[in-house]
């Protein structure tokens, strides 16, 4: 079935890209229409993102969606 990327791995990538963009959890949350607590859950892998929310996050962070699935940042 290939390598499946976990919610935790995607969350770590979101956190890394958010920090590189100089955004707080609060600012990212505001821009995608959720609470900062929800962003915390995404970043920890506690909550699985749906594809629409992942696209919104990619747009705010100015990266392609496939950036969350690249092997170079996977642990």
C-alpha positions in Angstrom: 0.0 0.0 0.0 3.0 2.3 0.1 4.0 4.8 2.7 1.0 6.3 4.5 1.6 9.7 6.1 0.2 9.9 9.6 -1.8 12.8 11.0 1.2 13.3 13.4 3.6 13.7 10.5 1.3 16.2 8.7 0.9 18.1 11.9 4.6 18.4 12.4 5.0 19.7 8.9 2.2 22.2 9.5 4.0 23.4 12.6 7.3 23.7 10.8 5.9 25.6 7.9 3.8 27.8 10.1 6.9 28.8 12.1 9.0 29.4 9.0 6.2 31.7 7.7 6.4 33.6 11.0 2.8 32.9 11.9 1.4 32.2 15.4 -1.1 29.4 15.9 -3.6 32.2 16.6 -2.9 33.9 13.3 -3.1 30.7 11.3 -6.3 29.8 13.0 -7.9 33.2 12.2 -7.0 32.8 8.6 -8.5 29.3 8.2 -11.6 29.9 10.4 -10.8 27.7 13.4 -9.7 28.3 17.0 -6.0 28.2 17.9 -6.8 25.1 20.0 -7.9 23.4 16.8 -4.6 24.3 15.2 -2.9 22.8 18.2 -4.8 19.6 17.7 -3.8 19.5 14.0 -0.2 20.1 14.8 -0.1 17.4 17.5 -1.8 14.9 15.2 -4.7 14.6 17.6 -7.2 15.7 15.0 -7.1 14.4 11.4 -7.4 17.2 8.9 -9.9 17.0 6.1 -8.7 17.8 2.6 -10.5 21.1 2.4 -8.8 22.4 5.6 -5.5 21.1 4.5 -5.9 23.1 1.2 -6.7 26.2 3.2 -3.6 25.7 5.4 -1.5 25.2 2.3 -2.8 28.4 0.8 -2.1 30.5 3.9 1.4 29.0 4.1 1.9 29.5 0.4 2.9 25.9 -0.3 1.5 23.2 -2.5 -0.6 20.6 -0.7 1.8 17.8 -1.7 4.4 19.6 0.6 2.7 17.9 3.5 3.5 14.5 2.0 7.1 14.9 1.1 9.5 12.4 2.7 12.2 14.9 3.6 10.3 16.1 6.6 8.9 12.8 7.7 10.1 11.2 11.0 
